[in-house]
């Protein structure tokens, strides 16, 4: 079962997590979030005519917060989406992922159509002038060494250190896309791709140690539909790290120069 099949299946309320998407003993968090988003979007009200809605008539995703509660394993899991409130211009919802009776992940998400407003503030984040993706290092997939899900994701590092290299830096800059482009690319695909980068702080470690996302908040600033093989520019910095926890913020740019997303994570570091 490939990514698109899993996303489509999630709309029914059941997740079939394919093997080969592991990250340690857990399923890769981006896939978990993508499945939850797909399940919740299947519950959104739609008449196909709303201004600002996507091609399916659904309101754009504005933000989502995910708590990774426990390790979701390959196999079947139950997705429990619920619309909390559907207003005139915004919808709030939640999703739980349950496997073997345990909640493994939870998501809160907000959707909203554009509204006329006199308030306009352009982003102040500046995109770095990086070496083109064709000319930078690809993070390799090495079976039995790197996380399994890297077999599906093409990550290219243009600035920052390699994992476990005792680097003095705590930022990463580069590009990302799927190794095998899906047939279409929308919000669920963007979410499934975005969490692929290793925690920026593990480059500071001198040997492999566990590290995992505890919470992930994603804010979408613009439309993320794109050609399926698009390279997205990604830049993440560490705001603070202490006592085994790190706090990072990342920005993502479309190739046309638009800032489309801000991603924030709290990461547990066991080393």
C-alpha positions as CSV (number, residue, x, y, z in Angstrom):
1,X,0.0,0.0,0.0
2,X,1.5,3.3,-1.1
3,X,1.1,6.8,0.5
4,X,-1.9,7.8,-1.6
5,X,-3.7,4.5,-0.9
6,X,-3.2,5.0,2.9
7,X,-4.4,8.6,2.7
8,X,-7.5,7.5,0.8
9,X,-8.2,4.7,3.2
10,X,-7.9,7.0,6.2
11,X,-11.0,8.9,4.9
12,X,-13.1,5.8,5.9
13,X,-12.0,6.1,9.6
14,X,-9.6,3.2,9.4
15,X,-5.8,3.5,9.0
16,X,-3.8,0.7,7.4
17,X,-0.3,1.6,8.2
18,X,2.1,0.0,5.8
19,X,5.5,-1.4,6.9
20,X,8.5,0.5,5.7
21,X,7.4,3.9,7.2
22,X,9.1,3.3,10.5
23,X,11.1,5.8,12.7
24,X,12.6,3.7,15.4
25,X,9.8,1.6,16.9
26,X,7.1,4.1,15.8
27,X,5.6,5.0,12.5
28,X,7.0,8.2,11.0
29,X,5.1,11.2,12.5
30,X,4.4,13.0,9.2
31,X,2.5,10.0,7.9
32,X,0.5,9.7,11.2
33,X,-0.5,13.4,10.9
34,X,-1.3,13.0,7.2
35,X,-3.7,10.1,8.0
36,X,-5.4,12.1,10.7
37,X,-5.8,15.1,8.5
38,X,-7.3,13.0,5.7
39,X,-9.8,11.5,8.2
40,X,-10.8,14.9,9.5
41,X,-11.2,16.5,6.1
42,X,-13.7,13.7,5.2
43,X,-15.9,15.1,7.9
44,X,-15.8,18.8,6.8
45,X,-19.0,20.4,5.6
46,X,-18.9,21.2,1.9
47,X,-21.2,22.3,-0.8
48,X,-18.5,22.9,-3.4
49,X,-19.4,26.5,-3.9
50,X,-17.7,28.4,-1.0
51,X,-15.3,31.1,-2.0
52,X,-11.8,30.3,-0.8
53,X,-12.5,26.5,-0.7
54,X,-10.3,24.0,-2.4
55,X,-11.3,22.1,-5.6
56,X,-13.3,19.7,-3.5
57,X,-15.2,22.5,-1.8
58,X,-13.4,22.1,1.5
59,X,-12.1,25.0,3.5
60,X,-8.3,25.5,3.6
61,X,-6.4,24.2,6.6
62,X,-5.1,27.1,8.7
63,X,-3.4,25.4,11.6
64,X,-3.0,22.0,13.3
65,X,-1.4,20.7,16.5
66,X,-0.4,17.1,17.0
67,X,0.5,15.3,20.2
68,X,2.5,12.1,19.5
69,X,1.3,10.1,22.5
70,X,2.7,6.7,21.8
71,X,4.3,4.6,19.0
72,X,1.8,3.8,16.2
73,X,2.9,0.4,14.7
74,X,2.3,-1.0,11.2
75,X,-1.1,-2.6,10.8
76,X,-4.6,-1.4,11.4
77,X,-5.6,1.5,13.6
78,X,-8.9,3.4,14.2
79,X,-9.2,7.1,13.3
80,X,-11.8,9.0,15.4
81,X,-12.5,12.4,13.7
82,X,-14.9,14.8,15.2
83,X,-16.1,18.3,14.1
84,X,-16.1,20.4,17.3
85,X,-17.7,23.5,15.7
86,X,-18.7,24.5,12.2
87,X,-19.2,28.2,12.0
88,X,-20.0,30.5,9.1
89,X,-16.3,30.9,8.1
90,X,-14.3,28.5,10.3
91,X,-14.4,24.9,11.3
92,X,-12.6,23.3,14.3
93,X,-12.0,19.6,14.6
94,X,-10.1,16.9,16.4
95,X,-8.9,13.4,15.6
96,X,-7.6,10.6,17.7
97,X,-5.6,7.6,16.5
98,X,-6.4,4.4,18.5
99,X,-4.5,1.2,18.2
100,X,-5.1,-1.9,20.5
101,X,-7.3,0.3,22.7
102,X,-4.6,2.9,23.3
103,X,-4.5,6.5,22.0
104,X,-1.3,6.9,20.0
105,X,-1.8,10.4,18.6
106,X,-4.2,13.4,18.8
107,X,-4.8,16.3,16.5
108,X,-6.6,19.6,16.8
109,X,-7.1,21.4,13.5
110,X,-8.6,24.7,12.3
111,X,-10.0,25.4,8.8
112,X,-11.2,28.8,7.5
113,X,-12.2,30.6,4.4
114,X,-10.6,33.9,3.5
115,X,-12.3,37.0,4.8
116,X,-12.0,40.7,3.8
117,X,-9.7,42.5,6.2
118,X,-7.9,45.8,6.3
119,X,-5.1,44.1,8.3
120,X,-2.2,42.9,6.0
121,X,1.2,42.1,7.4
122,X,3.7,40.5,5.1
123,X,6.0,37.8,6.5
124,X,9.3,39.0,7.8
125,X,11.1,35.7,7.5
126,X,13.7,35.8,4.7
127,X,14.4,32.9,2.5
128,X,18.0,32.0,2.3
129,X,19.8,32.0,-1.1
130,X,20.7,28.3,-1.1
131,X,22.6,26.2,-3.6
132,X,20.1,24.6,-6.0
133,X,18.8,21.1,-4.9
134,X,20.5,19.4,-7.8
135,X,23.8,20.5,-6.4
136,X,23.6,19.6,-2.7
137,X,23.9,16.5,-0.6
138,X,21.1,14.0,-0.5
139,X,20.5,12.4,3.0
140,X,20.9,8.8,2.0
141,X,18.6,5.9,2.9
142,X,20.7,3.1,4.3
143,X,18.7,0.0,5.1
144,X,19.1,-1.0,8.7
145,X,20.9,2.3,9.6
146,X,18.7,5.3,8.7
147,X,14.9,5.4,9.5
148,X,12.8,3.2,7.2
149,X,10.7,6.1,6.0
150,X,13.7,7.8,4.3
151,X,13.2,5.2,1.5
152,X,10.2,7.4,0.6
153,X,11.5,10.9,1.2
154,X,14.1,12.9,-0.7
155,X,15.9,15.2,1.7
156,X,18.8,17.4,0.5
157,X,20.9,19.4,3.0
158,X,22.3,22.7,1.9
159,X,23.4,24.1,5.3
160,X,23.8,22.5,8.7
161,X,25.5,19.5,10.2
162,X,25.0,15.7,9.7
163,X,23.3,13.8,12.4
164,X,25.5,12.8,15.4
165,X,28.5,14.7,14.0
166,X,29.3,16.8,17.1
167,X,28.4,19.9,15.2
168,X,28.5,23.3,16.8
169,X,25.4,24.3,14.8
170,X,21.7,23.6,15.6
171,X,20.0,24.6,12.3
172,X,19.3,22.9,9.0
173,X,18.5,24.3,5.6
174,X,17.7,22.3,2.5
175,X,15.0,20.9,0.2
176,X,12.4,18.1,0.4
177,X,10.1,16.1,-1.8
178,X,8.9,12.5,-2.1
179,X,11.2,10.1,-3.9
180,X,8.2,8.7,-5.8
181,X,5.9,11.6,-6.6
182,X,2.2,11.0,-5.6
183,X,-0.4,11.4,-8.3
184,X,-1.6,14.7,-6.8
185,X,-0.2,17.0,-4.1
186,X,-2.3,18.8,-1.5
187,X,-2.5,19.5,2.2
188,X,-2.4,15.9,3.3
189,X,0.7,15.3,1.2
190,X,2.4,18.4,2.4
191,X,1.7,17.4,6.1
192,X,3.0,13.9,5.4
193,X,6.2,15.3,3.9
194,X,7.0,18.1,6.2
195,X,8.0,16.2,9.4
196,X,10.6,14.2,7.5
197,X,13.6,16.2,8.7
198,X,15.7,14.9,11.6
199,X,15.5,17.0,14.8
200,X,18.0,19.8,14.1
201,X,19.7,19.3,17.5
202,X,20.8,15.7,16.9
203,X,23.7,17.0,14.8
204,X,25.2,18.2,18.1
205,X,25.4,14.7,19.5
206,X,28.5,12.6,19.2
207,X,26.8,9.3,18.8
208,X,23.3,8.0,18.0
209,X,20.7,8.7,20.7
210,X,16.9,8.6,20.6
211,X,15.1,11.8,19.8
212,X,11.4,12.2,19.0
213,X,8.8,14.9,18.5
214,X,6.4,15.3,21.4
215,X,4.2,18.0,19.9
216,X,4.0,19.5,16.4
217,X,2.2,22.7,15.4
218,X,1.9,23.6,11.8
219,X,0.5,26.9,10.5
220,X,-0.3,27.3,6.8
221,X,0.0,30.8,5.4
222,X,-0.8,30.1,1.7
223,X,-1.9,27.4,-0.7
224,X,0.3,24.3,-0.7
225,X,-1.0,22.6,-3.7
226,X,1.8,22.1,-6.2
227,X,3.3,19.8,-8.8
228,X,3.9,16.4,-7.1
229,X,7.6,16.5,-7.7
230,X,8.1,20.0,-6.3
231,X,11.2,20.7,-4.2
232,X,10.1,22.7,-1.1
233,X,12.8,24.8,0.6
234,X,12.9,24.1,4.3
235,X,14.8,26.1,7.0
236,X,14.7,25.2,10.7
237,X,16.4,26.8,13.7
238,X,16.6,25.8,17.4
239,X,15.2,28.5,19.7
240,X,16.3,26.7,22.9
241,X,17.4,23.3,24.1
242,X,17.9,22.3,27.7
243,X,17.2,19.4,30.1
244,X,16.6,16.9,27.3
245,X,14.0,19.0,25.4
246,X,14.5,21.2,22.3
247,X,12.2,23.8,20.8
248,X,12.5,24.5,17.1
249,X,10.8,26.7,14.5
250,X,10.9,26.0,10.7
251,X,9.8,28.0,7.6
252,X,8.8,26.4,4.3
253,X,8.9,28.2,0.9
254,X,7.3,27.3,-2.4
255,X,9.7,27.4,-5.3
256,X,7.9,30.5,-6.5
257,X,9.2,32.3,-3.4
258,X,6.0,32.3,-1.3
259,X,6.3,31.5,2.4
260,X,3.7,28.8,2.9
261,X,4.2,27.3,6.3
262,X,5.6,27.8,9.8
263,X,6.3,24.6,11.7
264,X,7.0,24.5,15.5
265,X,8.1,21.4,17.5
266,X,8.9,20.3,21.0
267,X,11.4,17.5,20.8
268,X,12.5,15.0,23.5
269,X,16.3,14.3,23.3
270,X,17.7,11.3,25.1
271,X,21.3,12.4,25.1
